[in-house]
C-alpha cells in the first residue's frame, strides 16, 4: 500500500491550498483517512480525519478554516485549507487506516511541505 500526497507549496497568509492524498495497492477497505502535520522538533499532530461514513473531526486550530473530504472511488482524501496563517507552516502527512485483505493497519504518506508567509 502506498499513499501519495500532493498539493503543498508556498502561499501568503490569508491564501488557500488544497492537499490531496491517493492510496493505492492492496486495499480491501479504507476505514479512515486523515491529515496530520509536524513542525521540526515538535510532535506530529492531527489536523483532520474522515471516516468511511463521512464522519469528520478537526483540530481546534483547523475548525472553520479547513475542510476534509474524500472520493471513495479514487481512494483519495482532500484537505482544503483556507485563511492560512504562518502558524500552519508544517510538513503535512496523510494517513490511512485500512484493511489490506490480511489485516488492518495504519499507513503514512511521504509528507508535503506547506509554507505560509506573513
Secondary structure by P-SEA (a helix, b strand, c coil): cbbbbcbbbbbcccbbbbbbbbbbcccccccccbbbbbccccccccccccccccbbbbcccccccbbbbbcccccbbbbbbcccccccccbbbbbbbcccccccccccccbbbbbbcc
